[in-house]
Amino acid sequence: MIAIRYSGNVIQSYEAFCETFDRNVKRWLQLGYVGRSDKHVDMDDSAYRFFNEIRNDGIKKIAYLGASSLIGYIDDIEERYPELVEDRHEKSINPRADVSQLYKCIEKAFSNYGYDSSTFPGDDLISDLGLTVCPYCNRNFIKHIVVDQNDHGDDIAVKGQLDHFYPRSLYPYLAITRENLVPSCPSCNGASGKHDKDTKERGAVNPYILRDSEGLKFKMKIEKKGFTNLDTCAKAIKIEIETPNPALAANEQLFHIGKLYATHTDYAAEMYFKSILRFPQTYWNAIGERFEQLGLAPTKEDMNRLITGVYTDEKDYHKRPLSKFLTDIAKDDVGSR
């Protein structure tokens, strides 16, 4: 799990989206239904009260809710609108379950006219975070890259997905809340990962809440002796995971981190071989002299990157796959045991 933060800059497209959404809510309250006249969902008393309350509070209140406030907001909403508790329970069992009129109105507004609308700036939210790698698993690239344009002049891009940390199928009113939206890879966001699992009930931790990325640590255990090369070393290694932050145990299980990283013993074997080489100072002096001859002056972090093949500074883990894993393995220093 990698800690993530927005830049703090105003995302103009998100601001514009919120203003449009606010105008839509005002119009729906006047009409008494959500949607267009030819395809809409009628508001009942609960729905009218709900939308009137969020309009009075301001749409930006729910849009800019901080990750640490989301659980409290959910509890408050479900206390005031108990039908949503039943809806959530039924939806977690059967995605096609019949739901209350309030749920239908919220889903229509926050999904059809919210997250799924052509004006929702999902790509801009991802770009503002500056992530290259999935913050859930730190294994797969998610960087937004425009590779072509279609016949209409629209960009065709290779990019990650936006995961609703608290699933919109269970908490539809959080569908547009930016700190409920986590850029992720298809593996973590798909059926094999979190998908629509109830993260609140499981006690999972939203990566926007993390102060750093040290709440989960990787270690390797050498279980067999007698290996002579990288392949036989890899077969002798077992990857273990510790959770200094106990709450992240739920995330580890939810995203199958242990099972996924158990397949990366080849990387761990390479790091083990590097650790036991323990090059003498004369070796590093020679490298430094050669860099100097070439007019280069790599930093300590540059040297660590050349040795490990990844970014080893915690603030840069999001830039390359497996950075967190290999840095932990390198620091584990199994070669000294």
Protein Blocks (a to p, Z undefined) as FASTA:
>chain_A
ZZdddehiacfklmmmmmmmmmmmmmmmmnopacdfklccdddfklmmmmmmmmmnopkl
mmmocfklmmmmmmmmmmmmmmlmmmmmmmmmmmmbccdfklmmmmmmmmmmmmmpmklc
fklmmmmnopabdfklomaccbdcdfbdcfkopacddddddddfbafklmmmlmmgmklc
ccddfklmmmklnmmacfklnopacfklpmblklbccddddfbghiabfklmmmmpccdd
ddfblmlmmmmmmnommmmmmmmmmmmmmmmmmmmnopafklmmmmmmmmmmnopacdfk
lmmmmmnopafbfklmmmpghklmmmmmmmnommlZZ
